[in-house]
Structure formats: C-alpha cells, structure tokens
Amino acid sequence: MVILDIKMADYNGLDLLKDIRNHFYDLPVILATAYDSFKEDMKSIAADFYVVKSFDLTELKKKIAMVLETRLPVNNSARQGLPGLSR
C-alpha cells in the first residue's frame, strides 16, 4: 500500500500515481491532498481512496481498513497485526 501526497518537493504525486499504476496496477494507493474540492476529480484518478490534509489518524486508519477489506482476506495475518483493524 502507498500513501501518496499530490504535492511533493521533487515530483508530482499524480505523475507518480500514473507510474505506480503502469508498473504495479494492483498496488493500493491512498492519495493525500490539501484540496477538499478534489472529491469531484477522484473519479478520473486511479487512486483507491483519498484523504484531505490535515486529516486525523482516525480517518486515515478508516481508509487503510477499507483498502485492507477489499484487498486482503479476513483472516490475513497482515491485517491481524494492525491495531484497530483486526476482526
């Protein structure tokens, strides 16, 4: 899983997202943005979820849990080791 910011010092996050999708299409990506209006553009971007900075950790944990729910089996040991995410 990748948690990626759109604005980075040396690289554009959307360009990096395109590179990730070209090479690792199934890798889950959560995109971080400072723009709440980004919701409208999400449909055309290949991120699985996004969070608006400054998000709280509860929101980020929910997004991570949603990715794990769709990508990992319920009994997967990767999920069981994460606080607040195991069932």
PATI-908900 format. One record per residue (C-alpha): residue in one letter; x, y, z. Coordinates in steps of 0.05 Angstrom, whole numbers, padded with zeros to 5 digits, always signed. Layout:
# residues N
aXYZ/...
This chain:
# residues 87
m+00000+00000+00000/v+00023+00070-00017/i+00001+00134+00018/l+00019+00188-00031/d+00017+00264-00028/i-00002+00302-00091/k+00048+00358-00077/m+00119+00335-00065/a+00184+00374-00067/d+00217+00338-00125/y+00160+00302-00160/n+00087+00310-00178/g+00045+00259-00139/l-00004+00250-00196/d+00053+00232-00243/l+00079+00183-00192/l+00010+00153-00185/k+00009+00142-00261/d+00078+00108-00256/i+00053+00064-00199/r-00009+00044-00240/n+00034+00029-00301/h+00081-00017-00263/f+00041-00042-00203/y-00032-00036-00223/d-00059-00074-00163/l-00019-00036-00110/p-00069+00002-00066/v-00059+00077-00065/i-00087+00128-00016/l-00077+00198-00042/a-00068+00257+00005/t-00089+00326-00018/a-00098+00395+00013/y-00157+00408-00033/d-00226+00386-00008/s-00254+00401-00078/f-00211+00343-00103/k-00271+00297-00090/e-00300+00315-00157/d-00236+00296-00194/m-00228+00229-00157/k-00270+00192-00208/s-00218+00205-00262/i-00157+00188-00219/a-00134+00118-00206/a-00125+00124-00130/d-00165+00076-00087/f-00182+00130-00035/y-00161+00199-00015/v-00154+00239+00049/v-00155+00315+00056/k-00097+00344+00095/s-00097+00357+00153/f-00132+00292+00165/d-00135+00259+00233/l-00107+00190+00244/t-00176+00161+00253/e-00195+00180+00182/l-00130+00151+00154/k-00140+00087+00194/k-00210+00081+00164/k-00183+00088+00094/i-00129+00037+00107/a-00181-00011+00135/m-00224-00001+00073/v-00165-00018+00028/l-00149-00079+00070/e-00222-00101+00069/t-00222-00101-00006/r-00152-00128-00018/l-00138-00178+00038/p-00177-00238+00063/v-00209-00230+00132/n-00161-00280+00164/n-00098-00249+00133/s-00042-00242+00183/a-00023-00173+00155/r-00090-00146+00179/q-00088-00181+00246/g-00024-00144+00267/l-00053-00075+00256/p-00083-00041+00318/g-00156-00025+00309/l-00161-00063+00243/s-00164-00136+00264/r-00231-00172+00269/
